[in-house]
Amino acid sequence: MLHKKKRFSLFVFIVALFVVQGQARSSKGDAAFNLDWKFAKGSQTGAQSPTFNDASWQTVSVPHSASYDAPTHSAEQAYYTGDYWYRKSFTCPANTRKVFIHFGAIMQTASVYVNGTLVGMHDNSGYTGFFFDISNAVVRGSSTCVAVKCNVVQTDLNIPPGGGGSSAPDFELWSGMYRDVELLFKDSVFVPLRGQLITTPGTASSAAVRAVTMVRNDAAAAKSVTVALTLRNSSGASAATQTATQSIPASGAYKFDVSTPAIAPQLWSPTTPTLYSLQTLVSVDGAVVDSVGARGFPLFRVELRQIFPQWQCYRIKRRLHGPVHGLGAQCGS
């Protein structure tokens, strides 16, 4: 019993650090990309080409599994392994400068093609999100085709959820694009995806939020860029603000390191789960060109004695399962 308690305490501590220090995502110009994908199993010669005829393919929406065809026991037994494909077309806005595609997760490997060009591969985890810059592959003002070749057979022990033989998972990998897919349209001055790191220096009585934000300038001329932070409490009211301005050269980047003024934080606990949000606005000549949001995090890095002052016991009625020793699985991106 003592051994179990130690493992539980370590798990809570890791989660606390992960939540506080997670990377924010951009929210300006996002477009959901989940509906009306064309789907087929097996080898599909030439399926990456925009002229490929997928009329006979099944129409599906994300989240989707390549294995789970029906909620029956026989469908569970008919577990599919091998190649499978998704295809979808969209009209790219004529005036957009930068275009990214973000996948919440694909089980287990993926090769992404845009208009027949391989823009990237993801083969290091079936659990983690990933993204690619597809700005040079899209056709602005016209139809653009995205094709994704996936595979659910993975024998590399270094790629979660593990390999074959005795190290194979003791549960089925249902495969598929099982989390959201998004398109992101950005200006020439923008925050790259995963371009902001948030930490929370301070104590239980005085804490701030520090945001290290990477801003790129892909324009042909230098730009004067302002980054403005607004920390909001759980009711949405502003708790602290801070700004910084910097000239960024053409085709250059700058890392803004900005901290909000210290405030007296409302502490998080299981009975009073107070969470904060941080909004970051990026402006050029007074006009907002990008925004980044981080929602739902405790204000400061907490230790276990601060979470549980009396070391109270809380039963968690879920199990996070990973069968391969020493390999973790980050849920999200």
N, C-alpha and C positions, 0 to 999 in steps of 0.2 A: 504493500500500500504506500509506503514511504517513497519507493522508486517512482510510482505513478504520479505522486504529488509533485515531485521534482520535474518530471517531464511536462506536466501541465503548466507549471510556473514558467519554464523556459519558453513554452509555446506562446503564452500570453505576452511575454516580454518581446519576442520577435515580432508578433503582430503589431504591438504598439509602435515599434520603430518603423515598421513597413508603412503603416497608415500615415504617420506623421511625415515621413521623408519620401513619400511617393511623388512621382513626377506629374505635373499638371498637363492637361490636354487643351489644345486650342478649341475654341467654340465658335469662332467667326468663320462663316462660309461653309459649315458642315452640311452634308446632304446624306440622308439615309439611303442605303444602297442594298436593301434586303429583299425587295420584292421582284418576282418574275425572272428568276434565273432559269436558264435551260440546263438540264442535268442528264448525264449518261454515265453508266458504268463501263469499265473495260477500256482497252486500247482504242483510241479514236485518231486515226491518222489524219493529220492536217487540221485538227480542231482548233489550233491556235490562230488560224487564218481568219480574218474578218469575213471572207467570202465563203467560209465553210457552211454547209447547209445543215442546220440543227433543228429543222422543222419537226423531225420525228422524236426529238428528245423530250423528256418529261419537263413540265414547268413546275418549279418549286420556289419556295421562299425561305430565307434564312431566319432563324436557325434551322438547319437541315442535317439529317444523317444519311449517309450512303448505305447504312446497314439496316436501320430500323424501318422496315417497310410497313409494318402494322403492329398495333399493340396486342400481340398474341404471343403465346409461348413458342409456337412454331416459327414465328418471325425472328424471335430472339435466337433460336437455334440456327437459323439460316444466316449466320454472321458472315458478312462480306469482307474479303481482303483483296487488295490489288489496286489498280489504277481507277480513278474516276475523275470526271470533268465537270466544270461549271462554265457557262458562258452568259454574258449579258452586255447589251449595248446601251449607250447613253449619248446625249448631245452635250458636248462640252461648250460652256459659255464662250462667246467670241472674245470677250474682253478680259478673261482671267489670265493672270501672269503665271501662277504656280498651281499645280494640281498634284495632290497626293491621294493614294488609296490606302486605307487602313483596315486590316482584318483583325477582329477580336481574337480569333484562334481558328486553326484548321488542324484536324487530326489526320495525318500526323506530319506529312511533308507537303510542300506546295511549290509549284513553279508558276509564276504569274506572267502572262503575256498581254500586251496592249497593242492592238492593231498588228498582231503577228510578231511583235518584238518582245523578246524575253527581258523583262525589266527587273527581275530578281527572283531569288529562291529563298525559301524558309525551311530549314531542315535541322534545327537544333532543339525543338520542343513542340509537342502537340498541344501544349497548354497555353503558351504565351502569345500575346498579340504581336503584330509586326506591320510595317508600312513600307511603301516605296514612293519615290518621287517619279511621277509619270508625265511631268511637264513636257518633255521632249518627244513623247510618244503619242500624245493625244492629237486630234484634229480639231482645232478651235472653230466653233460655229457649225460643226458637222458631227456625224455619227462616229463614235469611238467604241471599239469592241474590246471587252476584257474577257480573257479566257484563263482559267485556272486549272492546271493539271495537278491532281492530288494523289497521294498513296498512303494507305493505312498500314502497310507492312514495314516495320522498322526493327532491325536487329542490333542496332548500335546501343551498347550499354550506356554510353554517355549522353544519350538523348532521352529525356523523360517522355513516356513513362517506362523506359527500360527496354531490354532486349529479349532474346529468345531463351529457350531452355528453362533452367531453374530460376533465372532472373526475369522471366516473362511476367507481366501483370497477372494477378489472379482474378481479373475482371475483364469484360469485353471493352474494346476501344470502338465506340460506335461510329467513329469517323465523321467526315463531313465538315462543312462550314457551320460550326455550331454556336458561333457568337456573331455579333453585329458586324456588318461591312459598311464603311463610310467613305464618301468622297469629300475631300477638303480642298476648297478653292481659296487661294491667298493672293495678296498683293505682292509687289516686288520687295517690299519691306515687311518682314514677317518673323514670327517665332517658329522655329522648326518643331516638328512633333517631338515630344519628349525633350523639349528645349528649356524646361524650367525645373529647377530643383528647389524644394521648399524645406527648410529646417526651422526649428523653434527654440532658439536659445533663451535661457532665462531660468527662473525658479518658480515655485508655487505662488509666490506673491508678486512677482514682476517678470513678465514674459513678453517677447516680441516675435514677429515672424520675419524670417530672412528668406528672400527669394532671389536666387541666382538665375537670371533670364538671358538666354542667348537670343540675339536679334540679328538677322541677316539682312543685308541690303544688296539685292540682285539688280538694282537699277544701274543705269549707265553713268549716274552722277552721285556725288556725296549727298547724304540726307541728314538733317538734324532730327534726331529721334528722341521722343520723350516716353519714358515708362512710368506709369502711375499705378501704385498699389492701393487697394482698398480692402481692409480686413473687416469682415462683418460677423456679428455674433449670431446665435441661433435664431433670433427673431428677425434677422436681416438688417438690423441697424448698423451703421458704420461705427467701428470701434477704434480704427486708426487708419491714417493715410500717409503716403510718402511718394515723392516723385524724384526722377533723375533725368537729365538730358545729356545726350552725347552725339557728336557728329560721327557718322559711320561712312567710310569711303565707299566708292563704287565697287561692287563685287566683294565687299568686305563683311565683317561681322564684329559684334562687340558683345561682351558678357557683362550685363548690368548686375551689380551686386548691391541690392537695396534691402534695407530693413525698416520695418514699421517702428514707430515709437513704442516703448514698453508700456504695457497696461497691466492692471490687476486682473488676471484671468479667472474665468469661471471654470473650475476644475471638472474634469470628466470622471464619472463613476458609473457602475451598472445601474444605480438608482437615479442618477441625474446625468444622463449621457449628453452633456453639452458639447456641441460641435461648432466649429467655425468654418467660414469660407473665405477665400482670397480671390479677388478679381484683379487682373492685370490688364491695363489698356495700353496699347502701343500707338502713338500718334506721330504724324509727320506734318509739320506746319499747321498744327491745331486740328487736323482731321484724323480720326481713329482709323487705323488700317488693319489692326489685328487685336484680338483679345484672348486671354488665357484665363481659365477658371479652375480652381481647386476647391471642391466642396466636401464637407463632412470629414474634418480631421480635428483631433484634440489640439488645443493651442500649443502645448509644449510637450517635450519628451518626458514621459512619466516613468517612474520606477514602480515596481510591484507594490511596495509599501504605500505609495500614493494612490494606486488604484484600489487596493484593498487595505484600508488602514487597520482593520482588525483581523486581516487574513481570513475573511469570510469565505465559505465554500459556495461556489455557484456551479450547478450542473449544466453542462453543455450537451444538448440532445442531438448533436450531429457528430459525424465522424469524418475527418479529413484523411483520406486513404492514399498512401503512396507505398507500393510494395518493394521498391528498390532501395536498399540501404544506401544512405549518403546522398541521394538525389532528391532535391526539393522540387516543388512545382508551384510557380508563381501564378496565381489565378488573376488574370487581368493584364493590363498593359500600361 
